[in-house]
Amino acid sequence: MRITCPICGERDRREFYYSGHALALDRPAEDAGAEAWDDYVHNRDNPCGETRDLWYHEMGCGAWVVVTRNTATHEVIATQLAEDTS
Amino acid sequence: MRFSGLRVIKEGLTGNKGWSAHWRDPSPKDAYDVVIIGGGGHGLSTAYYLAKEHGITNVAVLEKGYLGGGNVGRNTTIVRANYFLPGNSEFYSHSLKLWEGLEEDLNYNVMHSQRGQIVLFHSDGQRDTAIRRGNAMRNQGDDAELLSVAQLRRMVPYLDYDQARFPIYGGLLQRRAGTARHDAVAWGYARGASDRGVDLIQNCEVTGIDVEYGKVTGVQTSRGAIRAKKVAMITAGRSSQTAAMAGMRLPIESHVLQAFVTEGLKPCIDHVISFGMGHFYISQSDKGGLVFGGDLDMYASYAARGNLPLVEHVMEAGMTLMPMIGQAKVLRSWGGIMDMSPDGSPIIDKTHIDGLYLNCGWCYGGFKAVPASGHCMAHLVATGTPHKAAARLRLDRFRTGYGLMDEEGTGAQHNLH
């Protein structure tokens, strides 16, 4: 699997650290309540098909990248800097 | 159909014409007391113990493919009870005891081989941890022996002891650990359940879970609707999709775990050997193939096949530990879908929907759990209360923080298990 870093270009997957589903970017408000926080920290949609992950380009430029990817085929569909997604 | 020595001899002398199918192939009925979604090891053992221990035989196991075609038929077959934390320790201890009586119980040769498992350590700190874990294993009623490097050299002389990076300081041995023939475990439970009246229905995919007024009433399937008083979701790597049919989101991420087997070799590895520092574990099958694996591919996947970076990593770790296997040819590899929970431990619990039960979160270690998982799940479904060996395997432990079983000490967080 190869991932295109928006800054560095296409790179080997081993240059990146996987940090799970990109819902990590949708952090609840501090006072959102225990239920919202439990859901955010632990529960996942975990789709079979298209998903959005958060990857850290630790062996490259250090960017956080949102990767749109198919979990059934490992096809990488799109990549985007995490800071550009909000 | 029962196996016996006499029967084997008789069949051998008469052309093996008397053997019959191991389980019935019924059409689904309109309604059951219990419907089990998933015909893998855990689903089949649940059905078996529901019938045997609780007399509940109006049960259907619905499998979208064929029985035992998922992870139970593709794993590294290791059976052990070397867990540490309360919750896991009594559960896997319970499972190992069930393994030890399984062949007699099922009248089926599952080739359970207590060849011993050695977990290596490579530093003083790891030795201390191994001693502590060994004491915990003895406290839970199981066996553990600490091996010095001199003892280890006599037992397994072929390891690379003096390597620069991870010199071997010793190992923790559990003699009662070992392996079992994974397919036979599925087949034995299937036959035992079918003989007791359970309907095992293959090629039957569940497409919906019916819930009315907070109570489960049945399932929709590719072979029609089936009513049920109770429904158990036991679908391992597919747990998220199954639970979504009941409107639930689970604390599960699905990952792929690869494993490998070589050509058949003469007997050379007598134990199960685990090399935690390199993420590598190996045993030799009774056919002679070296069976080994490593870590997850480390990103969410349903591909049922891995990618090459992890293949390379596993081969490197294997060569680091035991250079002697370098000439062995790898015949095949495969990838299974693992239902990874945030704390690396399983979930056996009721759900918030009346009559709907959940069994998932087996991570990369479901095979050794098959007997206890089914035993405890059947107890829960039959009685409505958790079995004492599975009392801490609750779904709400992430929300409450009570009883989190984080064996790796990495925190109850996705992506770290």
Chai-1 contact restraints between the chains, C-beta under 6 A:
chainA,res_idxA,chainB,res_idxB,connection_type,confidence,min_distance_angstrom,max_distance_angstrom,comment,restraint_id
A,M1,B,N307,contact,1.0,0.0,6.0,A-B,restraint_1
A,R14,B,P309,contact,1.0,0.0,6.0,A-B,restraint_2
A,Y18,B,M298,contact,1.0,0.0,6.0,A-B,restraint_3
A,Y18,B,Y299,contact,1.0,0.0,6.0,A-B,restraint_4
A,G20,B,H414,contact,1.0,0.0,6.0,A-B,restraint_5
A,G20,B,N415,contact,1.0,0.0,6.0,A-B,restraint_6
A,D38,B,R399,contact,1.0,0.0,6.0,A-B,restraint_7
A,H42,B,P251,contact,1.0,0.0,6.0,A-B,restraint_8
A,H42,B,P342,contact,1.0,0.0,6.0,A-B,restraint_9
A,H42,B,F398,contact,1.0,0.0,6.0,A-B,restraint_10
A,N43,B,R249,contact,1.0,0.0,6.0,A-B,restraint_11
A,N43,B,P251,contact,1.0,0.0,6.0,A-B,restraint_12
A,R44,B,E253,contact,1.0,0.0,6.0,A-B,restraint_13
A,N46,B,S240,contact,1.0,0.0,6.0,A-B,restraint_14
A,N46,B,I252,contact,1.0,0.0,6.0,A-B,restraint_15
A,N46,B,E253,contact,1.0,0.0,6.0,A-B,restraint_16
A,N46,B,S254,contact,1.0,0.0,6.0,A-B,restraint_17
A,C48,B,Y302,contact,1.0,0.0,6.0,A-B,restraint_18
A,T71,B,A300,contact,1.0,0.0,6.0,A-B,restraint_19
A,T71,B,S301,contact,1.0,0.0,6.0,A-B,restraint_20
A,T71,B,Y302,contact,1.0,0.0,6.0,A-B,restraint_21
A,A72,B,Y302,contact,1.0,0.0,6.0,A-B,restraint_22
A,H74,B,A303,contact,1.0,0.0,6.0,A-B,restraint_23
